[in-house]
Amino acid sequence: TTYKQTAAVEADPDFARVGYQYFADQATGGYTQWPQSEMCVSDYDPRVRPWYAAGATGPKDVIIVVDVSGSMNTNQRHAMAKGAVKSILDTLTWKDFATIILFNNNVAAVYSDKLEPVTDQTRASMQGWCDRQHWWKGGTNFQIPMRRAFDIIAHSIDEGSTSMCQKAIMFLTDGEATFEESDFKMVREKSEMYDTIVFSYALGNGADVAITKRLACENKGVFYKVSDDADLSHIMSSYYDYFAHGQEMCSASWVKYTAVGTGHSLYAGCMAMYDRTVPTPELLGVSCMDANLFADISAMKTDPGWNYFKCVASDMTKMCRQVDLTDCHRQKIRLAYDESSVCEAKYSNYTNVTNATVCPCTDQSCADNLDFVDAKNYFCDTWVGDDCKIPNPTWGYTAAEMEEVRKNCPRSCGLCEWSKGTCGRATSEEC
């Protein structure tokens, strides 16, 4: 009804100007839109379209690390892996940065030695690069590609080629390899330094489970044991569920995309919708509205206000969002996939978590001052993932300047206090 009411006021009655309103459901992948159109796309899942992931999560840096050793020729695992990488890329937009590492007994290939913004052109380039690589040859080494991943993160930060937000390493293997205590220590230290989450995927019966699971459990991530007959593309491209659980999107994200079926270039403003009848907001889905519905984009680009609109839309979309998750929340996310993903007692105090477990929560009144600019002219969101208590001394902030940061940016700094035990409220508030 709301879509029809909006269309009655804004839409071109002759449909000479194409623009859509649409919603996708998180639980089922169900999809509805205005205006109605016929599509015969058998494998269409809106939850892995760029506009959906953009509306559900904030900017992120993603390094996809994939095993291409000889065993990946077993049961067509190499084809599954390549398809999964492409599916992950399909969830990323221009506000996200990414690269790909393929490994065997060494680093077999790297798309780029620094993270690249995932524009439509870059996504197509990365997917084409995947098609030109060899996906099964050689032995297996876990140490070299993991070190390379963190080298790329460090280099990208130095070059300013980063979202400046959370980072994720997605590590897929079907094999076994040596990983020493010193290697685990290196990953823990680098993950903490760069605010990096490790998602690990053990594919097939011969894949190492102990190392891959420990990597995820020690680094705030999720471990996935994946059988050869499972839908690896769906499992890996659903990584953003983790961020959707911990981030509350209170402003629109803008994305340019190509409409399925028509090929039109569209500019969509997308926002997440939440169930607030529970203590912590839970993602219901994403609703979008194309700017094309209101006006002709070609005409808008000639308007004096177009550049201002672009700047505002860009700033809103690129804003970092703090991931507010305790270990209780992470254990529930792991359990939602499989019991084998739940971390053991040496990694978590929530080994007995169930789907009904009520986790701690923060006071929803704890919020950043959106008008605050720090001594180096950065807004609060740029502090997401950084240590606001003991900042890098090379940044040059004085103690008084950092006190102002902590005072004005408690959410981005991760300083909002968690409830003692389970969350005490019955429902959650609007943004």
Sequence and secondary structure as in RCSB ss.txt:
>XXXX:A:sequence
TTYKQTAAVEADPDFARVGYQYFADQATGGYTQWPQSEMCVSDYDPRVRPWYAAGATGPKDVIIVVDVSGSMNTN
QRHAMAKGAVKSILDTLTWKDFATIILFNNNVAAVYSDKLEPVTDQTRASMQGWCDRQHWWKGGTNFQIPMRRAF
DIIAHSIDEGSTSMCQKAIMFLTDGEATFEESDFKMVREKSEMYDTIVFSYALGNGADVAITKRLACENKGVFYK
VSDDADLSHIMSSYYDYFAHGQEMCSASWVKYTAVGTGHSLYAGCMAMYDRTVPTPELLGVSCMDANLFADISAM
KTDPGWNYFKCVASDMTKMCRQVDLTDCHRQKIRLAYDESSVCEAKYSNYTNVTNATVCPCTDQSCADNLDFVDA
KNYFCDTWVGDDCKIPNPTWGYTAAEMEEVRKNCPRSCGLCEWSKGTCGRATSEEC
>XXXX:A:secstr
 HHHHHHHHHS TT  S   EEEEETTT  EEEES      TT  GGGSHHHHHHHS  EEEEEEEE SGGGGGG
GHHHHHHHHHHHHHHT  TT EEEEEEESSSEEEES SS EE  HHHHHHHHHHHHHS  S S   SHHHHHHHH
HHHHHHHHHT S SSEEEEEEEESS     HHHHHHHHHHHHHHTEEEEEEEESTTS SHHHHHHHHHTT  EEE
E TTS HHHHHHTTHHHHHHH    S EEEEEE TTT  EEEEEEEEEEE SSSS EEEEEEEEEGGGTS HHHH
HTSTTHHHHHHHHHHHHH        HHHHHHHHHHH GGGS  TTT S TT  TT     B TT    TT B T
TS BGGGGTTS SSS  GGG   HHHHHHHHHH TTTTT S B SSS   SS    
